[in-house]
């Protein structure tokens, strides 16, 4: 979604438009799952292993 805000637009109007865009964002639904995954492995160690495979 693209919102055009012109120079001189009142702060209240800018805030209303930004809130409108955020409310329609799919990231809002995803954030409720952040940090909820329980695993037996260390995520950072796993990431290092995956990166080392490319070398």
TORDO-657511 format. One record per atom (N, C-alpha, C): x, y, z; residue number from 1. Coordinates in Angstrom, 3 decimals. Example, Ala and Ser with C-alpha at 12.3 -4.5 7.8 and 13.67 -1.06 7.14 Angstrom:
residues 2
+----------+----------+----------+------+
:     east :    north :       up : resi :
+----------+----------+----------+------+
:   13.190 :   -5.690 :    7.800 :    1 :
:   12.300 :   -4.500 :    7.800 :    1 :
:   13.200 :   -3.300 :    7.800 :    1 :
:   12.850 :   -2.250 :    7.080 :    2 :
:   13.670 :   -1.060 :    7.140 :    2 :
:   12.900 :    0.030 :    7.870 :    2 :
+----------+----------+----------+------+
//
This chain:
residues 55
+----------+----------+----------+------+
:     east :    north :       up : resi :
+----------+----------+----------+------+
:    0.842 :   -1.168 :    0.000 :    1 :
:    0.000 :    0.000 :    0.000 :    1 :
:    0.893 :    1.238 :    0.000 :    1 :
:    0.541 :    2.208 :   -0.800 :    2 :
:    1.307 :    3.441 :   -0.905 :    2 :
:    0.432 :    4.591 :   -0.424 :    2 :
:    0.988 :    5.405 :    0.439 :    3 :
:    0.297 :    6.591 :    0.914 :    3 :
:    1.166 :    7.792 :    0.603 :    3 :
:    0.592 :    8.765 :   -0.055 :    4 :
:    1.335 :    9.973 :   -0.405 :    4 :
:    0.975 :   11.056 :    0.603 :    4 :
:    2.010 :   11.589 :    1.222 :    5 :
:    1.828 :   12.666 :    2.187 :    5 :
:    2.603 :   13.863 :    1.657 :    5 :
:    1.888 :   14.934 :    1.393 :    6 :
:    2.511 :   16.123 :    0.831 :    6 :
:    3.040 :   17.027 :    1.930 :    6 :
:    4.017 :   17.822 :    1.550 :    7 :
:    4.614 :   18.789 :    2.464 :    7 :
:    3.524 :   19.743 :    2.958 :    7 :
:    3.519 :   19.975 :    4.262 :    8 :
:    2.539 :   20.882 :    4.843 :    8 :
:    1.296 :   20.184 :    5.375 :    8 :
:    1.228 :   18.864 :    5.241 :    9 :
:    0.098 :   18.107 :    5.769 :    9 :
:    0.134 :   18.167 :    7.291 :    9 :
:   -1.005 :   18.435 :    7.938 :   10 :
:   -1.029 :   18.510 :    9.405 :   10 :
:   -0.618 :   17.184 :   10.047 :   10 :
:   -0.001 :   17.257 :   11.226 :   11 :
:    0.478 :   16.062 :   11.930 :   11 :
:   -0.647 :   15.084 :   12.220 :   11 :
:   -1.828 :   15.586 :   12.525 :   12 :
:   -2.972 :   14.708 :   12.819 :   12 :
:   -3.343 :   13.864 :   11.601 :   12 :
:   -3.297 :   14.490 :   10.424 :   13 :
:   -3.610 :   13.775 :    9.184 :   13 :
:   -2.548 :   12.722 :    8.885 :   13 :
:   -1.275 :   13.054 :    9.109 :   14 :
:   -0.193 :   12.093 :    8.894 :   14 :
:   -0.356 :   10.905 :    9.820 :   14 :
:   -0.635 :   11.170 :   11.097 :   15 :
:   -0.808 :   10.089 :   12.076 :   15 :
:   -1.984 :    9.197 :   11.684 :   15 :
:   -3.078 :    9.786 :   11.233 :   16 :
:   -4.254 :    9.008 :   10.830 :   16 :
:   -3.909 :    8.097 :    9.649 :   16 :
:   -3.170 :    8.619 :    8.671 :   17 :
:   -2.809 :    7.818 :    7.497 :   17 :
:   -1.845 :    6.689 :    7.857 :   17 :
:   -0.877 :    6.982 :    8.725 :   18 :
:    0.072 :    5.946 :    9.141 :   18 :
:   -0.655 :    4.854 :    9.924 :   18 :
:   -1.532 :    5.229 :   10.830 :   19 :
:   -2.304 :    4.239 :   11.590 :   19 :
:   -3.156 :    3.374 :   10.675 :   19 :
:   -3.699 :    3.974 :    9.628 :   20 :
:   -4.513 :    3.230 :    8.665 :   20 :
:   -3.676 :    2.180 :    7.942 :   20 :
:   -2.474 :    2.550 :    7.528 :   21 :
:   -1.583 :    1.615 :    6.829 :   21 :
:   -1.155 :    0.492 :    7.773 :   21 :
:   -0.817 :    0.827 :    9.007 :   22 :
:   -0.370 :   -0.180 :    9.969 :   22 :
:   -1.487 :   -1.169 :   10.277 :   22 :
:   -2.704 :   -0.679 :   10.390 :   23 :
:   -3.821 :   -1.572 :   10.719 :   23 :
:   -4.094 :   -2.587 :    9.604 :   23 :
:   -3.702 :   -2.269 :    8.373 :   24 :
:   -3.916 :   -3.179 :    7.247 :   24 :
:   -2.705 :   -4.064 :    6.966 :   24 :
:   -1.638 :   -3.895 :    7.724 :   25 :
:   -0.401 :   -4.625 :    7.491 :   25 :
:   -0.508 :   -6.079 :    7.949 :   25 :
:   -0.038 :   -7.044 :    7.135 :   26 :
:   -0.074 :   -8.447 :    7.546 :   26 :
:    0.925 :   -8.745 :    8.670 :   26 :
:    1.926 :   -7.879 :    8.877 :   27 :
:    2.914 :   -8.098 :    9.937 :   27 :
:    2.269 :   -8.053 :   11.304 :   27 :
:    1.197 :   -7.343 :   11.426 :   28 :
:    0.526 :   -7.227 :   12.717 :   28 :
:    0.094 :   -8.610 :   13.225 :   28 :
:   -0.391 :   -9.457 :   12.345 :   29 :
:   -0.826 :  -10.795 :   12.728 :   29 :
:    0.363 :  -11.695 :   13.047 :   29 :
:    1.465 :  -11.515 :   12.367 :   30 :
:    2.639 :  -12.354 :   12.546 :   30 :
:    3.321 :  -12.095 :   13.895 :   30 :
:    3.299 :  -10.853 :   14.346 :   31 :
:    4.016 :  -10.489 :   15.563 :   31 :
:    3.515 :  -11.224 :   16.807 :   31 :
:    2.281 :  -11.707 :   16.800 :   32 :
:    1.785 :  -12.415 :   17.977 :   32 :
:    2.487 :  -13.765 :   18.175 :   32 :
:    3.184 :  -14.255 :   17.149 :   33 :
:    3.904 :  -15.525 :   17.251 :   33 :
:    5.381 :  -15.350 :   17.577 :   33 :
:    5.870 :  -14.119 :   17.622 :   34 :
:    7.285 :  -13.857 :   17.858 :   34 :
:    7.721 :  -14.388 :   19.223 :   34 :
:    8.786 :  -15.194 :   19.229 :   35 :
:    9.335 :  -15.726 :   20.469 :   35 :
:    8.571 :  -16.900 :   21.059 :   35 :
:    7.632 :  -17.450 :   20.349 :   36 :
:    6.798 :  -18.536 :   20.881 :   36 :
:    7.296 :  -19.931 :   20.522 :   36 :
:    8.197 :  -20.034 :   19.561 :   37 :
:    8.673 :  -21.324 :   19.092 :   37 :
:    9.632 :  -21.946 :   20.105 :   37 :
:    9.327 :  -23.143 :   20.566 :   38 :
:   10.174 :  -23.861 :   21.512 :   38 :
:   10.924 :  -24.954 :   20.755 :   38 :
:   12.252 :  -24.923 :   20.844 :   39 :
:   13.059 :  -25.918 :   20.141 :   39 :
:   14.126 :  -26.482 :   21.070 :   39 :
:   14.687 :  -27.600 :   20.668 :   40 :
:   15.749 :  -28.238 :   21.424 :   40 :
:   17.124 :  -27.723 :   21.008 :   40 :
:   17.177 :  -27.033 :   19.867 :   41 :
:   18.463 :  -26.544 :   19.373 :   41 :
:   18.580 :  -25.044 :   19.629 :   41 :
:   19.826 :  -24.570 :   19.675 :   42 :
:   20.089 :  -23.149 :   19.839 :   42 :
:   19.947 :  -22.480 :   18.467 :   42 :
:   19.046 :  -21.515 :   18.321 :   43 :
:   18.826 :  -20.898 :   17.005 :   43 :
:   20.083 :  -20.252 :   16.419 :   43 :
:   20.901 :  -19.623 :   17.252 :   44 :
:   22.111 :  -18.996 :   16.728 :   44 :
:   23.118 :  -20.022 :   16.236 :   44 :
:   23.241 :  -21.124 :   16.964 :   45 :
:   24.153 :  -22.183 :   16.538 :   45 :
:   23.677 :  -22.795 :   15.224 :   45 :
:   22.377 :  -22.994 :   15.091 :   46 :
:   21.804 :  -23.525 :   13.858 :   46 :
:   22.090 :  -22.581 :   12.684 :   46 :
:   21.927 :  -21.279 :   12.917 :   47 :
:   22.191 :  -20.297 :   11.874 :   47 :
:   23.658 :  -20.327 :   11.448 :   47 :
:   24.557 :  -20.461 :   12.401 :   48 :
:   25.987 :  -20.544 :   12.078 :   48 :
:   26.286 :  -21.786 :   11.237 :   48 :
:   25.666 :  -22.913 :   11.591 :   49 :
:   25.874 :  -24.137 :   10.831 :   49 :
:   25.387 :  -23.977 :    9.388 :   49 :
:   24.234 :  -23.359 :    9.221 :   50 :
:   23.686 :  -23.160 :    7.882 :   50 :
:   24.594 :  -22.248 :    7.057 :   50 :
:   25.125 :  -21.220 :    7.679 :   51 :
:   26.025 :  -20.314 :    6.959 :   51 :
:   27.336 :  -20.989 :    6.612 :   51 :
:   27.828 :  -21.857 :    7.493 :   52 :
:   29.096 :  -22.542 :    7.238 :   52 :
:   28.991 :  -23.514 :    6.067 :   52 :
:   27.802 :  -24.006 :    5.764 :   53 :
:   27.623 :  -24.934 :    4.638 :   53 :
:   27.906 :  -24.257 :    3.304 :   53 :
:   27.786 :  -22.952 :    3.236 :   54 :
:   27.986 :  -22.228 :    1.991 :   54 :
:   29.467 :  -22.038 :    1.672 :   54 :
:   30.311 :  -22.201 :    2.653 :   55 :
:   31.743 :  -21.980 :    2.434 :   55 :
:   32.427 :  -23.171 :    1.829 :   55 :
+----------+----------+----------+------+
//
